Structure formats: structure tokens, C-alpha cells
């Protein structure tokens, strides 16, 4: 009977919470799993050989750069916010792009192309805000989106074919900024919590999360979906995250899913 040496999957990550995954996953071949890292395979295994990858460098780049991410979403029809990226010299032209009239109330959000955890985001609620944003920011680093003030946000951890772990983000009562959700102004509750409030179209949201993962070219990651509190058929995929924070449940789930992905890829 042939025996195979079990090898440790090399974990390359940009999030320290994923550190417990190192020396936790074993497969009978050379393998690397990236969670936010753009380390080349040749640097992980300088001696070469056939290496199975979970999350390629290209996929990490797609999820890291929000313009690339949104372009990937558009190709596969992922439900997302309408956006603008171009010259900031003419605020009136930006309003026209979004179909905003002179008298209409509106909300836009300025986003950093490589931002994370809400850093760099700017809420724009009127012409003065828009003019100030255009004067102080450049399209080299920022773009604009329509703002969807939906009352719920969920994080769905998914592969290309299944959602395997999820949380709802609940804003803390004393949160200062209440127009977005992140790890600093929210508590996270799991699917079994009475405040999770699973939407009636939950399967559709899970399918959309898998579609977003496929669109970015990732094998595994987290997908943030914002959902209307009054009509859950109204939702947008905010972003995919290839280096999400992982607690104990996340470590166990990612360990099992990464191994499953690598074993499946190795048999191709």
C-alpha cells in the first residue's frame, strides 16, 4: 500500500487572527492558502514543484482593489451599488451620472480604492459635501457610490459553492458613526442568536455570496451584504474580504474548508 507524507499547508495571511491556522491543516502535497497575502508561490516554495493554491495572488488583488472587485462583480452580475470613477473636477457631472436633479435630496459615499473597515469613507448628503469631497480627494485613490441606507448587514463566509459561516453586524448603542457597519461600531451575533433575524430570502443571499466569491476568483473569503430592514429583496453586496477576522468558530470552519478546497483541486 502506498503511503503519503502529510505536509503542512503554508498559510500566508494579512490578519493576525488567522495565525492559529498555521500548522493546523495537513495535506499529502505542497499547498499554500492565502488570506489577504500577495506572497508569490515561488517565495513560499523556492525549490518549485507542483503547488496547490487556495486563493491565488490574482484573486487577492481582485478583492483588495475595490475598482477591480466591482469590475469583477459587474461581469458576473453581482448585485452591487452603482458607482462613479472619473474626474472630480465637475460635481454637476457626477450628479448627472447618478441621475440626481438639482432639487433632489441624495446620499453618496466616497470610498478609498484600497480601504478597509470603513477607513477613508465619506458620507455625502448635499451639494456642499460633494464639492468639498471633490476638492479634497482624487480619483487616484477614491471613487463614489450611491449610498443605500439599508438597516441590516450580514457577513457571509463562503466558498465558490457554499456559505459555511455567517454573522449579523449589530450596531452598538453608543456607536458614533451609525451609517456604516464595521468591527469597531458593531457587535456580531451568529445564526442561532435571537437577533440574527434571518431574511426570508436567505438562500438568495447565500447564492449571491458564492457568486461574489466566484466573481473575484477567490476560493474562500467573507462577503458583506447590506439588506433592507423592510424589504429583504432589496440588498447589495458591499465587498468581498480575503482576510477577514477569525474567532474560534472561524478558525475551525476555515481549517476544514481550506483543506476541502485543496483536496478537491489536487484531484483535477
Phi and psi in degrees as GROMACS dihedral restraints (atoms count N, CA, C in turn):
[ dihedral_restraints ]
;  ai    aj    ak    al  type     phi  dphi    fc
    3     4     5     6     1   -77.2    20    10
    4     5     6     7     1   135.0    20    10
    6     7     8     9     1  -114.4    20    10
    7     8     9    10     1   150.7    20    10
    9    10    11    12     1  -122.6    20    10
   10    11    12    13     1   137.7    20    10
   12    13    14    15     1   -73.6    20    10
   13    14    15    16     1   129.0    20    10
   15    16    17    18     1   -79.9    20    10
   16    17    18    19     1   128.5    20    10
   18    19    20    21     1  -113.3    20    10
   19    20    21    22     1   148.8    20    10
   21    22    23    24     1   -77.2    20    10
   22    23    24    25     1   129.5    20    10
   24    25    26    27     1   -69.1    20    10
   25    26    27    28     1   128.2    20    10
   27    28    29    30     1   -77.5    20    10
   28    29    30    31     1   117.2    20    10
   30    31    32    33     1   -96.7    20    10
   31    32    33    34     1   123.9    20    10
   33    34    35    36     1  -118.9    20    10
   34    35    36    37     1   117.4    20    10
   36    37    38    39     1  -138.2    20    10
   37    38    39    40     1   152.5    20    10
   39    40    41    42     1  -103.7    20    10
   40    41    42    43     1     8.6    20    10
   42    43    44    45     1  -128.1    20    10
   43    44    45    46     1   118.0    20    10
   45    46    47    48     1   -62.9    20    10
   46    47    48    49     1   -22.6    20    10
   48    49    50    51     1   -67.0    20    10
   49    50    51    52     1   -16.7    20    10
   51    52    53    54     1   -88.9    20    10
   52    53    54    55     1     0.5    20    10
   54    55    56    57     1   -54.2    20    10
   55    56    57    58     1   -37.2    20    10
   57    58    59    60     1   -60.8    20    10
   58    59    60    61     1   -14.3    20    10
   60    61    62    63     1   -72.2    20    10
   61    62    63    64     1   -21.2    20    10
   63    64    65    66     1   -65.8    20    10
   64    65    66    67     1   134.7    20    10
   66    67    68    69     1    61.5    20    10
   67    68    69    70     1    27.5    20    10
   69    70    71    72     1  -117.8    20    10
   70    71    72    73     1   -11.1    20    10
   72    73    74    75     1  -125.3    20    10
   73    74    75    76     1   129.2    20    10
   75    76    77    78     1  -126.9    20    10
   76    77    78    79     1   137.6    20    10
   78    79    80    81     1  -142.1    20    10
   79    80    81    82     1   159.6    20    10
   81    82    83    84     1   -87.8    20    10
   82    83    84    85     1    40.4    20    10
   84    85    86    87     1  -163.4    20    10
   85    86    87    88     1   170.8    20    10
   87    88    89    90     1   -74.0    20    10
   88    89    90    91     1   132.8    20    10
   90    91    92    93     1  -152.9    20    10
   91    92    93    94     1   148.3    20    10
   93    94    95    96     1  -133.6    20    10
   94    95    96    97     1   139.5    20    10
   96    97    98    99     1  -123.4    20    10
   97    98    99   100     1   126.2    20    10
   99   100   101   102     1  -107.0    20    10
  100   101   102   103     1   130.9    20    10
  102   103   104   105     1  -123.1    20    10
  103   104   105   106     1    82.4    20    10
  105   106   107   108     1    91.1    20    10
  106   107   108   109     1   -18.1    20    10
  108   109   110   111     1   -79.2    20    10
  109   110   111   112     1   145.8    20    10
  111   112   113   114     1  -111.4    20    10
  112   113   114   115     1    24.3    20    10
  114   115   116   117     1   -65.2    20    10
  115   116   117   118     1   127.5    20    10
  117   118   119   120     1   -67.8    20    10
  118   119   120   121     1   147.9    20    10
  120   121   122   123     1   -58.5    20    10
  121   122   123   124     1   -36.4    20    10
  123   124   125   126     1   -64.6    20    10
  124   125   126   127     1   -24.6    20    10
  126   127   128   129     1   -80.7    20    10
  127   128   129   130     1   -30.3    20    10
  129   130   131   132     1   -75.2    20    10
  130   131   132   133     1   -41.0    20    10
  132   133   134   135     1  -126.4    20    10
  133   134   135   136     1    80.2    20    10
  135   136   137   138     1   -59.5    20    10
  136   137   138   139     1   -26.2    20    10
  138   139   140   141     1   -80.9    20    10
  139   140   141   142     1    -4.9    20    10
  141   142   143   144     1    79.0    20    10
  142   143   144   145     1  -160.8    20    10
  144   145   146   147     1   105.2    20    10
  145   146   147   148     1   171.6    20    10
  147   148   149   150     1   -74.2    20    10
  148   149   150   151     1   121.6    20    10
  150   151   152   153     1  -121.7    20    10
  151   152   153   154     1   129.0    20    10
  153   154   155   156     1   -91.5    20    10
  154   155   156   157     1   132.5    20    10
  156   157   158   159     1  -113.9    20    10
  157   158   159   160     1   138.9    20    10
  159   160   161   162     1  -111.2    20    10
  160   161   162   163     1   113.1    20    10
  162   163   164   165     1    71.6    20    10
  163   164   165   166     1   100.8    20    10
  165   166   167   168     1   -74.8    20    10
  166   167   168   169     1   164.0    20    10
  168   169   170   171     1   -60.1    20    10
  169   170   171   172     1   -41.6    20    10
  171   172   173   174     1   -60.0    20    10
  172   173   174   175     1   -40.9    20    10
  174   175   176   177     1   -67.2    20    10
  175   176   177   178     1   -38.6    20    10
  177   178   179   180     1   -61.6    20    10
  178   179   180   181     1   -42.1    20    10
  180   181   182   183     1   -61.7    20    10
  181   182   183   184     1   -40.3    20    10
  183   184   185   186     1   -62.1    20    10
  184   185   186   187     1   -37.8    20    10
  186   187   188   189     1   -83.1    20    10
  187   188   189   190     1   -24.1    20    10
  189   190   191   192     1   -77.8    20    10
  190   191   192   193     1   -40.6    20    10
  192   193   194   195     1   -93.3    20    10
  193   194   195   196     1   112.6    20    10
  195   196   197   198     1   -66.0    20    10
  196   197   198   199     1   -28.3    20    10
  198   199   200   201     1   -68.3    20    10
  199   200   201   202     1   -44.2    20    10
  201   202   203   204     1   -62.6    20    10
  202   203   204   205     1   -41.7    20    10
  204   205   206   207     1   -60.0    20    10
  205   206   207   208     1   -46.2    20    10
  207   208   209   210     1   -68.0    20    10
  208   209   210   211     1   -33.6    20    10
  210   211   212   213     1   -66.1    20    10
  211   212   213   214     1   -39.4    20    10
  213   214   215   216     1   -64.4    20    10
  214   215   216   217     1   -41.7    20    10
  216   217   218   219     1   -59.5    20    10
  217   218   219   220     1   -43.4    20    10
  219   220   221   222     1   -61.8    20    10
  220   221   222   223     1   -38.2    20    10
  222   223   224   225     1   -62.1    20    10
  223   224   225   226     1   -36.9    20    10
  225   226   227   228     1  -101.1    20    10
  226   227   228   229     1     2.2    20    10
  228   229   230   231     1    76.5    20    10
  229   230   231   232     1    30.6    20    10
  231   232   233   234     1   -68.1    20    10
  232   233   234   235     1   136.4    20    10
  234   235   236   237     1   -70.2    20    10
  235   236   237   238     1   117.2    20    10
  237   238   239   240     1  -146.5    20    10
  238   239   240   241     1   170.5    20    10
  240   241   242   243     1   -72.8    20    10
  241   242   243   244     1   143.5    20    10
  243   244   245   246     1   -67.4    20    10
  244   245   246   247     1   141.4    20    10
  246   247   248   249     1  -132.5    20    10
  247   248   249   250     1   167.3    20    10
  249   250   251   252     1  -137.3    20    10
  250   251   252   253     1   131.7    20    10
  252   253   254   255     1  -141.3    20    10
  253   254   255   256     1   111.9    20    10
  255   256   257   258     1  -177.2    20    10
  256   257   258   259     1  -157.1    20    10
  258   259   260   261     1   -63.2    20    10
  259   260   261   262     1   139.3    20    10
  261   262   263   264     1   -99.5    20    10
  262   263   264   265     1    12.6    20    10
  264   265   266   267     1   -75.1    20    10
  265   266   267   268     1   -23.4    20    10
  267   268   269   270     1  -127.0    20    10
  268   269   270   271     1    91.0    20    10
  270   271   272   273     1   -56.3    20    10
  271   272   273   274     1   -32.9    20    10
  273   274   275   276     1   -62.9    20    10
  274   275   276   277     1   -37.5    20    10
  276   277   278   279     1   -67.1    20    10
  277   278   279   280     1   -34.6    20    10
  279   280   281   282     1   -66.1    20    10
  280   281   282   283     1   -43.6    20    10
  282   283   284   285     1   -61.3    20    10
  283   284   285   286     1   -40.5    20    10
  285   286   287   288     1   -63.5    20    10
  286   287   288   289     1   -37.8    20    10
  288   289   290   291     1   -58.8    20    10
  289   290   291   292     1   -39.3    20    10
  291   292   293   294     1   -88.6    20    10
  292   293   294   295     1    -1.2    20    10
  294   295   296   297     1    74.3    20    10
  295   296   297   298     1    27.8    20    10
  297   298   299   300     1   -89.7    20    10
  298   299   300   301     1   127.5    20    10
  300   301   302   303     1   -85.5    20    10
  301   302   303   304     1   171.6    20    10
  303   304   305   306     1   -63.0    20    10
  304   305   306   307     1   -37.0    20    10
  306   307   308   309     1   -97.5    20    10
  307   308   309   310     1    -9.4    20    10
  309   310   311   312     1   -73.7    20    10
  310   311   312   313     1   135.9    20    10
  312   313   314   315     1   -73.0    20    10
  313   314   315   316     1   145.6    20    10
  315   316   317   318     1  -152.2    20    10
  316   317   318   319     1   163.7    20    10
  318   319   320   321     1  -139.1    20    10
  319   320   321   322     1   127.3    20    10
  321   322   323   324     1  -122.7    20    10
  322   323   324   325     1   165.3    20    10
  324   325   326   327     1  -133.0    20    10
  325   326   327   328     1   129.8    20    10
  327   328   329   330     1   -89.0    20    10
  328   329   330   331     1   131.9    20    10
  330   331   332   333     1  -126.6    20    10
  331   332   333   334     1   142.3    20    10
  333   334   335   336     1   -73.2    20    10
  334   335   336   337     1   136.8    20    10
  336   337   338   339     1   -61.7    20    10
  337   338   339   340     1   -33.6    20    10
  339   340   341   342     1  -118.7    20    10
  340   341   342   343     1    26.5    20    10
  342   343   344   345     1   -76.5    20    10
  343   344   345   346     1   166.6    20    10
  345   346   347   348     1  -154.3    20    10
  346   347   348   349     1   156.0    20    10
  348   349   350   351     1    53.2    20    10
  349   350   351   352     1    32.7    20    10
  351   352   353   354     1    79.3    20    10
  352   353   354   355     1     0.4    20    10
  354   355   356   357     1   -68.5    20    10
  355   356   357   358     1   131.7    20    10
  357   358   359   360     1    87.1    20    10
  358   359   360   361     1    -5.0    20    10
  360   361   362   363     1   -76.5    20    10
  361   362   363   364     1   142.8    20    10
  363   364   365   366     1  -132.3    20    10
  364   365   366   367     1   124.3    20    10
  366   367   368   369     1   -85.3    20    10
  367   368   369   370     1   129.5    20    10
  369   370   371   372     1  -118.1    20    10
  370   371   372   373     1   116.5    20    10
  372   373   374   375     1  -117.1    20    10
  373   374   375   376     1    -3.2    20    10
  375   376   377   378     1  -162.5    20    10
  376   377   378   379     1   178.6    20    10
  378   379   380   381     1   -63.1    20    10
  379   380   381   382     1   -36.2    20    10
  381   382   383   384     1   -65.4    20    10
  382   383   384   385     1   -44.6    20    10
  384   385   386   387     1   -59.0    20    10
  385   386   387   388     1   -43.5    20    10
  387   388   389   390     1   -65.2    20    10
  388   389   390   391     1   -43.7    20    10
  390   391   392   393     1   -62.4    20    10
  391   392   393   394     1   -41.4    20    10
  393   394   395   396     1   -65.1    20    10
  394   395   396   397     1   -41.6    20    10
  396   397   398   399     1   -62.0    20    10
  397   398   399   400     1   -47.2    20    10
  399   400   401   402     1   -63.8    20    10
  400   401   402   403     1   -30.6    20    10
  402   403   404   405     1   -76.0    20    10
  403   404   405   406     1   -30.7    20    10
  405   406   407   408     1  -106.9    20    10
  406   407   408   409     1    -1.7    20    10
  408   409   410   411     1  -130.0    20    10
  409   410   411   412     1   160.6    20    10
  411   412   413   414     1  -127.8    20    10
  412   413   414   415     1   151.2    20    10
  414   415   416   417     1   -69.5    20    10
  415   416   417   418     1    -6.1    20    10
  417   418   419   420     1   -64.8    20    10
  418   419   420   421     1   -33.0    20    10
  420   421   422   423     1  -121.1    20    10
  421   422   423   424     1   -10.0    20    10
  423   424   425   426     1  -135.7    20    10
  424   425   426   427     1   160.0    20    10
  426   427   428   429     1  -143.5    20    10
  427   428   429   430     1   174.2    20    10
  429   430   431   432     1  -121.7    20    10
  430   431   432   433     1   146.5    20    10
  432   433   434   435     1  -133.0    20    10
  433   434   435   436     1   154.3    20    10
  435   436   437   438     1   -64.8    20    10
  436   437   438   439     1   141.3    20    10
  438   439   440   441     1   -96.5    20    10
  439   440   441   442     1   127.9    20    10
  441   442   443   444     1  -109.7    20    10
  442   443   444   445     1   107.2    20    10
  444   445   446   447     1   -84.2    20    10
  445   446   447   448     1    57.6    20    10
  447   448   449   450     1   -79.6    20    10
  448   449   450   451     1   145.9    20    10
  450   451   452   453     1   -85.1    20    10
  451   452   453   454     1    -9.1    20    10
  453   454   455   456     1  -127.4    20    10
  454   455   456   457     1   148.8    20    10
  456   457   458   459     1  -140.6    20    10
  457   458   459   460     1   135.2    20    10
  459   460   461   462     1  -121.8    20    10
  460   461   462   463     1   146.2    20    10
  462   463   464   465     1  -109.4    20    10
  463   464   465   466     1   121.0    20    10
  465   466   467   468     1  -112.8    20    10
  466   467   468   469     1   116.8    20    10
  468   469   470   471     1   -84.2    20    10
  469   470   471   472     1   127.8    20    10
  471   472   473   474     1  -146.7    20    10
  472   473   474   475     1   158.0    20    10
  474   475   476   477     1  -103.8    20    10
  475   476   477   478     1  -170.1    20    10
  477   478   479   480     1   -70.4    20    10
  478   479   480   481     1   -14.2    20    10
  480   481   482   483     1  -126.0    20    10
  481   482   483   484     1   -13.3    20    10
  483   484   485   486     1  -153.4    20    10
  484   485   486   487     1   147.3    20    10
  486   487   488   489     1   -90.4    20    10
  487   488   489   490     1   129.5    20    10
  489   490   491   492     1  -122.8    20    10
  490   491   492   493     1    -8.3    20    10
  492   493   494   495     1  -160.9    20    10
  493   494   495   496     1   138.5    20    10
  495   496   497   498     1  -146.4    20    10
  496   497   498   499     1   154.8    20    10
  498   499   500   501     1  -140.4    20    10
  499   500   501   502     1   152.9    20    10
  501   502   503   504     1  -105.6    20    10
  502   503   504   505     1   139.4    20    10
  504   505   506   507     1   -93.8    20    10
  505   506   507   508     1   120.4    20    10
  507   508   509   510     1  -112.3    20    10
  508   509   510   511     1   120.3    20    10
  510   511   512   513     1   -61.6    20    10
  511   512   513   514     1   137.1    20    10
  513   514   515   516     1   -68.6    20    10
  514   515   516   517     1   148.3    20    10
  516   517   518   519     1   -59.8    20    10
  517   518   519   520     1   -33.7    20    10
  519   520   521   522     1   -97.6    20    10
  520   521   522   523     1    15.3    20    10
  522   523   524   525     1   -62.4    20    10
  523   524   525   526     1   129.9    20    10
  525   526   527   528     1   -73.0    20    10
  526   527   528   529     1   -52.2    20    10
  528   529   530   531     1   -93.4    20    10
  529   530   531   532     1   114.0    20    10
  531   532   533   534     1  -110.9    20    10
  532   533   534   535     1    12.5    20    10
  534   535   536   537     1   -99.3    20    10
  535   536   537   538     1    -3.5    20    10
  537   538   539   540     1  -140.6    20    10
  538   539   540   541     1   168.2    20    10
  540   541   542   543     1  -118.2    20    10
  541   542   543   544     1   130.3    20    10
  543   544   545   546     1  -153.1    20    10
  544   545   546   547     1  -177.3    20    10
  546   547   548   549     1   -70.0    20    10
  547   548   549   550     1   -15.0    20    10
  549   550   551   552     1   -91.7    20    10
  550   551   552   553     1   -25.0    20    10
  552   553   554   555     1  -115.0    20    10
  553   554   555   556     1    10.6    20    10
  555   556   557   558     1  -130.3    20    10
  556   557   558   559     1   152.5    20    10
  558   559   560   561     1  -101.2    20    10
  559   560   561   562     1   151.3    20    10
  561   562   563   564     1  -113.7    20    10
  562   563   564   565     1   129.5    20    10
  564   565   566   567     1  -122.4    20    10
  565   566   567   568     1   145.6    20    10
  567   568   569   570     1   -85.8    20    10
  568   569   570   571     1   177.5    20    10
  570   571   572   573     1   -61.9    20    10
  571   572   573   574     1   -25.5    20    10
  573   574   575   576     1   -89.4    20    10
  574   575   576   577     1    -0.6    20    10
  576   577   578   579     1   -80.9    20    10
  577   578   579   580     1   144.0    20    10
  579   580   581   582     1   -67.2    20    10
  580   581   582   583     1   -17.9    20    10
  582   583   584   585     1   -95.2    20    10
  583   584   585   586     1     2.6    20    10
  585   586   587   588     1   -61.8    20    10
  586   587   588   589     1   -41.2    20    10
  588   589   590   591     1    55.1    20    10
  589   590   591   592     1    63.2    20    10
  591   592   593   594     1   -60.4    20    10
  592   593   594   595     1   125.9    20    10
  594   595   596   597     1   -62.5    20    10
  595   596   597   598     1   151.6    20    10
  597   598   599   600     1   -62.7    20    10
  598   599   600   601     1   -30.2    20    10
  600   601   602   603     1   -97.2    20    10
  601   602   603   604     1    39.0    20    10
  603   604   605   606     1   -57.6    20    10
  604   605   606   607     1   -42.0    20    10
  606   607   608   609     1   -60.1    20    10
  607   608   609   610     1   -39.0    20    10
  609   610   611   612     1   -61.9    20    10
  610   611   612   613     1   -40.5    20    10
  612   613   614   615     1   -67.6    20    10
  613   614   615   616     1   -38.5    20    10
  615   616   617   618     1   -64.5    20    10
  616   617   618   619     1   -42.6    20    10
  618   619   620   621     1   -62.4    20    10
  619   620   621   622     1   -38.9    20    10
  621   622   623   624     1   -66.7    20    10
  622   623   624   625     1   -36.5    20    10
  624   625   626   627     1   -63.4    20    10
  625   626   627   628     1   -43.7    20    10
  627   628   629   630     1   -64.2    20    10
  628   629   630   631     1   -38.2    20    10
  630   631   632   633     1   -63.2    20    10
  631   632   633   634     1   -40.4    20    10
  633   634   635   636     1   -64.6    20    10
  634   635   636   637     1   -39.6    20    10
  636   637   638   639     1   -62.8    20    10
  637   638   639   640     1   -44.8    20    10
  639   640   641   642     1   -64.3    20    10
  640   641   642   643     1   -40.5    20    10
  642   643   644   645     1   -60.7    20    10
  643   644   645   646     1   -41.7    20    10
  645   646   647   648     1   -75.8    20    10
  646   647   648   649     1   -13.3    20    10
  648   649   650   651     1    84.2    20    10
  649   650   651   652     1     8.6    20    10
  651   652   653   654     1   -75.1    20    10
  652   653   654   655     1   160.8    20    10
  654   655   656   657     1   -98.3    20    10
  655   656   657   658     1   -29.5    20    10
  657   658   659   660     1  -154.4    20    10
  658   659   660   661     1   148.4    20    10
  660   661   662   663     1   172.9    20    10
  661   662   663   664     1  -174.8    20    10
  663   664   665   666     1  -112.5    20    10
  664   665   666   667     1   143.4    20    10
  666   667   668   669     1  -125.5    20    10
  667   668   669   670     1   124.6    20    10
  669   670   671   672     1   -95.5    20    10
  670   671   672   673     1   124.6    20    10
  672   673   674   675     1  -123.9    20    10
  673   674   675   676     1   125.6    20    10
  675   676   677   678     1  -100.0    20    10
  676   677   678   679     1   132.3    20    10
  678   679   680   681     1  -127.2    20    10
  679   680   681   682     1   139.1    20    10
  681   682   683   684     1   -63.2    20    10
  682   683   684   685     1   136.8    20    10
  684   685   686   687     1   -74.7    20    10
  685   686   687   688     1   -20.6    20    10
  687   688   689   690     1  -102.3    20    10
  688   689   690   691     1   -24.9    20    10
  690   691   692   693     1  -146.9    20    10
  691   692   693   694     1    96.4    20    10
  693   694   695   696     1   -69.1    20    10
  694   695   696   697     1    -6.4    20    10
  696   697   698   699     1   -71.2    20    10
  697   698   699   700     1   -15.1    20    10
  699   700   701   702     1   -97.0    20    10
  700   701   702   703     1   114.9    20    10
  702   703   704   705     1  -156.4    20    10
  703   704   705   706     1   161.9    20    10
  705   706   707   708     1  -137.5    20    10
  706   707   708   709     1   147.4    20    10
  708   709   710   711     1   -83.7    20    10
  709   710   711   712     1   118.4    20    10
  711   712   713   714     1   -76.0    20    10
  712   713   714   715     1   -50.1    20    10
  714   715   716   717     1  -171.1    20    10
  715   716   717   718     1   167.3    20    10
  717   718   719   720     1  -108.4    20    10
  718   719   720   721     1   149.7    20    10
  720   721   722   723     1  -130.3    20    10
  721   722   723   724     1   117.8    20    10
  723   724   725   726     1   -89.1    20    10
  724   725   726   727     1    -4.9    20    10
  726   727   728   729     1  -135.2    20    10
  727   728   729   730     1    59.2    20    10
  729   730   731   732     1   -73.3    20    10
  730   731   732   733     1   156.1    20    10
  732   733   734   735     1   -67.1    20    10
  733   734   735   736     1   139.1    20    10
  735   736   737   738     1  -126.7    20    10
  736   737   738   739     1   125.0    20    10
  738   739   740   741     1   -90.9    20    10
  739   740   741   742     1  -163.4    20    10
  741   742   743   744     1   -60.5    20    10
  742   743   744   745     1   -45.4    20    10
  744   745   746   747     1   -62.6    20    10
  745   746   747   748     1   -39.3    20    10
  747   748   749   750     1   -66.2    20    10
  748   749   750   751     1   -39.5    20    10
  750   751   752   753     1   -61.2    20    10
  751   752   753   754     1   -46.5    20    10
  753   754   755   756     1   -63.2    20    10
  754   755   756   757     1   -45.4    20    10
  756   757   758   759     1   -66.3    20    10
  757   758   759   760     1   -43.7    20    10
  759   760   761   762     1   -68.8    20    10
  760   761   762   763     1   -36.6    20    10
  762   763   764   765     1   -56.9    20    10
  763   764   765   766     1   -48.6    20    10
  765   766   767   768     1   -69.6    20    10
  766   767   768   769     1   -41.8    20    10
  768   769   770   771     1   -69.5    20    10
  769   770   771   772     1   -40.5    20    10
  771   772   773   774     1   -63.1    20    10
  772   773   774   775     1   -43.3    20    10
  774   775   776   777     1   -63.2    20    10
  775   776   777   778     1   -42.1    20    10
  777   778   779   780     1   -61.3    20    10
  778   779   780   781     1   -42.8    20    10
  780   781   782   783     1   -63.4    20    10
  781   782   783   784     1   -46.0    20    10
  783   784   785   786     1   -65.2    20    10
  784   785   786   787     1   -41.9    20    10
  786   787   788   789     1   -63.9    20    10
  787   788   789   790     1   -40.4    20    10
  789   790   791   792     1   -64.8    20    10
  790   791   792   793     1   -42.9    20    10
  792   793   794   795     1   -65.8    20    10
  793   794   795   796     1   -35.2    20    10
  795   796   797   798     1   -66.6    20    10
  796   797   798   799     1   -22.9    20    10
  798   799   800   801     1   -88.2    20    10
  799   800   801   802     1    -2.4    20    10
